[in-house]
Amino acid sequence: MSSYKKNDIVLIQPSAGPAIPQIHVRLLKRVVQPKKGNWTGYSGWEAELIYKHEVDMLRKQWQIAFKEVGDMTFVYDSEIIRRVKNKKNFR
């Protein structure tokens, strides 16, 4: 079980590849799909993007279909690098 809680702001490294820069998200809802048979299951968070400059960079440089702050995404536990302590300057 992770030590993260709802509304934590975390830095993530997207699993699409190491070339894509790290971004900040706010964790909203925990999702856990347990192991069944040969399927390993997964765990992570529904999250929202919080910085406009990161949304613009993902859309323009990487053609990732985010449009605005608050767009939803899914973050696997393995993508989370750390919790951000300074929660200023978002939105």
C-alpha positions as CSV (number, residue, x, y, z in Angstrom):
1,M,0.0,0.0,0.0
2,S,1.4,3.4,-0.9
3,S,1.7,6.3,1.6
4,Y,0.0,8.7,-0.8
5,K,-3.4,10.2,0.0
6,K,-6.1,11.9,-1.9
7,N,-5.2,15.5,-3.0
8,D,-1.5,14.9,-2.6
9,I,0.6,16.6,-5.4
10,V,3.2,14.3,-6.8
11,L,5.9,14.3,-9.4
12,I,5.6,11.5,-12.0
13,Q,7.6,10.0,-14.8
14,P,5.1,8.9,-17.5
15,S,5.6,5.3,-18.5
16,A,5.4,6.2,-22.2
17,G,9.1,6.6,-22.1
18,P,12.1,8.3,-20.4
19,A,12.3,11.0,-23.0
20,I,8.9,12.5,-21.8
21,P,9.6,14.9,-19.0
22,Q,8.4,14.5,-15.5
23,I,5.1,16.3,-14.6
24,H,3.1,17.2,-11.6
25,V,-0.4,15.8,-10.9
26,R,-2.9,15.9,-8.0
27,L,-4.1,12.5,-6.9
28,L,-7.9,12.1,-6.8
29,K,-9.1,8.5,-6.4
30,R,-7.2,5.3,-5.6
31,V,-7.8,2.4,-8.0
32,V,-6.8,-1.2,-7.2
33,Q,-7.5,-4.2,-9.4
34,P,-6.5,-7.3,-7.5
35,K,-4.7,-10.3,-9.0
36,K,-6.9,-12.9,-10.6
37,G,-5.5,-16.2,-12.0
38,N,-2.6,-15.4,-14.4
39,W,-3.4,-11.7,-14.5
40,T,-1.2,-9.7,-12.2
41,G,-3.7,-6.8,-11.6
42,Y,-2.6,-3.2,-11.1
43,S,-2.9,-0.3,-8.8
44,G,-2.7,3.5,-9.2
45,W,-4.6,6.7,-9.0
46,E,-7.0,8.8,-11.1
47,A,-5.2,12.2,-11.2
48,E,-5.5,15.6,-12.7
49,L,-2.8,17.8,-14.3
50,I,-2.2,21.0,-12.3
51,Y,0.3,23.2,-14.2
52,K,-0.6,25.0,-17.4
53,H,2.9,25.1,-18.8
54,E,3.2,21.3,-18.4
55,V,-0.1,20.7,-20.2
56,D,1.0,23.0,-23.1
57,M,4.4,21.3,-23.3
58,L,2.8,17.8,-23.5
59,R,0.4,18.9,-26.1
60,K,2.8,20.9,-28.3
61,Q,6.1,19.0,-28.0
62,W,4.8,15.5,-27.5
63,Q,1.3,15.6,-29.2
64,I,-0.3,14.1,-26.1
65,A,-4.0,15.0,-26.1
66,F,-4.3,17.1,-23.0
67,K,-6.2,20.4,-23.5
68,E,-6.2,22.2,-20.1
69,V,-5.4,22.2,-16.4
70,G,-7.7,19.7,-14.7
71,D,-7.6,17.1,-17.5
72,M,-7.8,13.6,-16.0
73,T,-5.2,10.9,-16.4
74,F,-4.3,7.6,-14.8
75,V,-1.1,7.2,-12.9
76,Y,0.4,3.8,-11.9
77,D,2.0,3.6,-8.5
78,S,5.3,2.8,-10.3
79,E,5.2,6.1,-12.1
80,I,5.2,8.2,-8.9
81,I,8.6,9.6,-8.0
82,R,7.8,11.6,-4.9
83,R,5.3,13.8,-3.1
84,V,5.8,17.5,-3.7
85,K,6.1,19.4,-0.4
86,N,5.7,23.0,-1.8
87,K,2.1,23.2,-2.9
88,K,2.2,26.8,-4.0
89,N,1.8,28.1,-7.5
90,F,-0.7,25.7,-8.9
91,R,-3.9,26.7,-10.7
